[in-house]
Amino acid sequence: MVRFEKMSEEDFQEFLQPAIAEYAEEKVKAGTWAESEALQKSRDSFDGLLPSGMETQNQYLFVIIDSGSGNKVGYFWFQLIERLFGREAFIYDFKILEEFRGRSYGHQTMTAMDEMAKSMSIAKISLHVFAHNQIARKLYEKSGYHETDINMSKWIEFNQIDC
């Protein structure tokens, strides 16, 4: 099984820059941002969500630890939000380090999040997943998550005429 440990400053720095770059890449791959603007937009997004870094109120940043070996196997970040119906968690980032993928750490992490949610009286957990990330989508579906909103796009090919 896995457990969550609060990120240290060193963990946060190891997590942050790759997370910013990966988010930018995913937004480009999804067709949401142009490559030329993606990295700056990603930095701006992270700065807006984490204005005080890992000490930002209602943001929970963890390393995922294999309970048996003590190895750091990934990172997990969610925000706690107070809603009219109760508390909600929104998962912003969840990453199993590449060398530990395919060993059920993803499923174990989602189970650990469920347990944490219960202990924090969180009524609902939400997240965003890029449509092209089929591995993550399958994990979330297997963990009981359901689609709530779906955005769809279609690219139109045309001959551009200079005006």
C-alpha positions in Angstrom: 0.0 0.0 0.0 0.9 3.7 -0.2 0.7 6.6 2.2 0.9 10.3 1.7 3.6 12.4 3.3 3.5 16.2 3.2 6.0 17.5 0.6 9.2 19.0 1.9 10.6 22.1 0.3 13.0 19.9 -1.6 10.1 17.6 -2.8 8.1 20.7 -3.9 11.0 22.0 -6.0 11.5 18.5 -7.6 7.7 18.4 -8.3 7.0 21.9 -9.5 9.2 22.6 -12.6 8.5 19.2 -14.3 4.7 19.6 -13.4 4.6 23.0 -15.1 6.4 21.7 -18.2 4.2 18.6 -18.3 1.0 20.6 -18.0 2.1 22.9 -20.8 2.8 19.9 -23.0 -0.6 18.4 -22.3 -2.4 21.6 -23.1 -0.5 21.8 -26.4 -1.3 18.1 -27.2 -5.0 18.8 -26.4 -5.0 21.7 -28.8 -5.8 24.2 -26.1 -2.7 26.3 -26.1 -0.1 27.2 -28.8 3.3 25.8 -28.1 4.8 29.4 -28.1 2.6 30.4 -25.2 2.1 27.2 -23.3 5.0 27.3 -20.8 4.2 30.8 -19.7 0.5 30.1 -19.4 1.3 27.0 -17.4 3.6 29.0 -15.0 0.8 31.6 -14.6 -1.7 28.8 -13.8 0.5 27.3 -11.1 1.4 30.8 -9.7 -2.4 31.6 -9.5 -3.2 28.3 -7.7 -0.1 28.3 -5.5 0.6 32.0 -4.7 2.3 31.0 -1.4 3.9 27.9 -2.8 3.3 24.8 -0.8 2.0 26.9 2.1 -1.0 28.1 0.1 -4.1 27.8 2.1 -6.4 24.8 1.3 -3.8 23.2 -1.0 -2.5 19.8 0.0 0.7 18.6 -1.6 2.1 15.2 -0.9 4.7 12.7 -1.9 3.3 9.2 -2.4 5.3 6.7 -0.4 5.4 2.9 -0.8 4.6 1.8 2.8 6.7 -1.3 2.5 9.9 0.0 1.0 9.7 3.6 2.0 10.4 4.6 -1.7 8.9 7.9 -3.0 6.8 6.7 -5.9 5.0 9.9 -7.0 3.3 13.2 -6.2 -0.2 14.1 -5.3 -1.9 17.5 -5.1 -5.4 18.5 -4.3 -7.4 21.6 -3.2 -10.0 21.5 -0.4 -13.0 23.6 -1.3 -16.0 24.4 0.9 -19.3 24.1 -1.0 -22.9 24.5 -0.1 -23.3 20.7 -0.1 -20.1 20.2 1.9 -16.4 19.8 1.4 -15.0 18.9 -2.0 -11.5 18.0 -3.1 -10.2 18.9 -6.5 -7.2 16.9 -7.6 -4.9 19.1 -9.5 -2.0 16.8 -10.1 -1.2 13.1 -9.6 1.9 11.5 -10.9 3.5 8.1 -10.4 7.2 8.3 -11.2 8.0 6.5 -14.5 10.1 3.8 -12.9 7.2 2.8 -10.6 4.4 2.8 -13.2 2.5 -0.4 -13.9 2.7 -1.7 -10.4 -0.7 -0.7 -9.1 0.5 2.5 -7.4 -2.1 4.5 -9.2 -5.0 2.5 -8.0 -3.5 2.4 -4.4 -3.1 6.2 -4.5 -6.8 6.7 -5.5 -7.8 4.3 -2.6 -5.6 6.3 -0.2 -7.3 9.5 -1.4 -10.7 8.0 -0.7 -9.6 7.2 2.8 -8.2 10.7 3.3 -11.4 12.2 2.0 -13.4 10.2 4.5 -11.1 11.4 7.4 -11.5 15.0 6.3 -15.3 14.8 5.8 -14.9 15.4 2.1 -18.2 14.7 0.3 -17.0 14.8 -3.3 -13.7 14.4 -5.2 -13.3 15.9 -8.7 -10.5 16.0 -11.2 -9.7 16.9 -14.8 -8.2 14.4 -17.2 -7.1 15.1 -20.7 -9.1 13.1 -23.2 -6.0 11.7 -24.9 -4.7 10.2 -21.6 -6.4 6.9 -21.9 -4.4 5.2 -19.1 -5.4 7.9 -16.6 -9.1 7.8 -17.7 -9.2 4.0 -17.3 -7.7 4.3 -13.8 -10.2 7.0 -12.7 -13.2 5.0 -14.2 -12.0 1.9 -12.4 -11.7 4.0 -9.2 -15.4 5.0 -9.4 -15.1 8.4 -11.1 -17.7 9.4 -13.7 -17.7 12.0 -16.5 -19.6 15.1 -15.5 -18.8 17.5 -18.4 -17.4 16.8 -21.8 -15.8 19.3 -24.1 -15.3 18.3 -27.7 -13.5 20.0 -30.6 -13.1 19.5 -34.3 -10.3 20.9 -36.4 -11.3 22.2 -39.8 -8.8 22.1 -42.6 -9.0 24.9 -45.1 -6.9 26.8 -47.6 -6.1 30.2 -46.0 -6.4 33.1 -48.4 -4.4 36.2 -47.6 -6.7 39.3 -47.4 
